[in-house]
Amino acid sequence: MELLEKMNAAVSYIENHLEEEIHYGEVAKIACFSEHHFKRMFSFIVGISLTEYVRRRRLTLAAFDLKESDMRVIDVAMKYGYHSPDSFSRAFQALHGVKPSSVKHSDVSLKAFPRMTFQMAIKGDVEMNYKFVEKEAFTVVGKKETVVSSGTDFQPKMWDRIEEIEEKIKRYDHTSFSGILHVSLTKDNGDIDYYIATATTKPCPEELEYLEISSQRWAVFLVTGEMPDALLDTWERVYTEWFPTSGYELAEAPEFIKGSDTATEIWIPIKKK
């Protein structure tokens, strides 16, 4: 129950500061997590990123202000942190499907995203197979794509040519840590630097990019079942079931999926809370 109270206190802080700059480090501090861990856990629990939740809540309140008050569009835009009417209008129309200038004098349909509340659900009836691994620093090379946080499913464009990319990087796979790695590094704004890569000690060619991963302790979860549902289910359970009861939190390092002929594993960087 303590975790539940802290998560709801963090949401209360967000709600009380929707008309101001929100300091996400302070939000995470209220929940007693690092900022990096809180953002990742939030996205798995809620289904959208923390920044996307804030954006939707602000635009929900903005629609109420336009409909029920005499405020001008520019005043509403400034109230919710938009620096120009044009940027506000684009964001408003993307969410509500109409221009903000059309709200006041018409019966247009608008979308409302209510305040979120965390509630307790009893889980943990299905076992999770995991192990701890202390791994030295290593380098990966592969193709990189920055996937913009949009509140929708994670769908990198690289997946359209995944077989071609994997075939290209296989020649650099010559370490004992063998296999194709799908590496995700979440940025402060919620966007994800995503790599299809392999561990290597060879020089990185011009057509590929490299990422250095520091020495780290990892929680490694075995994925069993039909893909991709089993993978998504395991990843969600790591954040909603394992982390809240483990005494660990997410370290600021990439997460990755390691696949081989015999097993699929999710590698999560961890540190003691």
Secondary structure as UniProt FT lines:
FT   HELIX           2..16
FT   TURN            17..19
FT   HELIX           24..31
FT   HELIX           35..46
FT   HELIX           50..68
FT   HELIX           73..79
FT   TURN            80..81
FT   HELIX           85..96
FT   HELIX           100..102
FT   TURN            103..105
FT   STRAND          130..135
FT   STRAND          138..147
FT   HELIX           157..161
FT   HELIX           162..169
FT   HELIX           170..172
FT   STRAND          180..186
FT   TURN            188..189
FT   STRAND          192..200
FT   TURN            206..207
FT   STRAND          209..213
FT   STRAND          216..223
FT   TURN            227..228
FT   HELIX           229..237
FT   HELIX           238..242
FT   HELIX           243..246
FT   STRAND          248..250
FT   STRAND          255..259
FT   STRAND          264..272
//
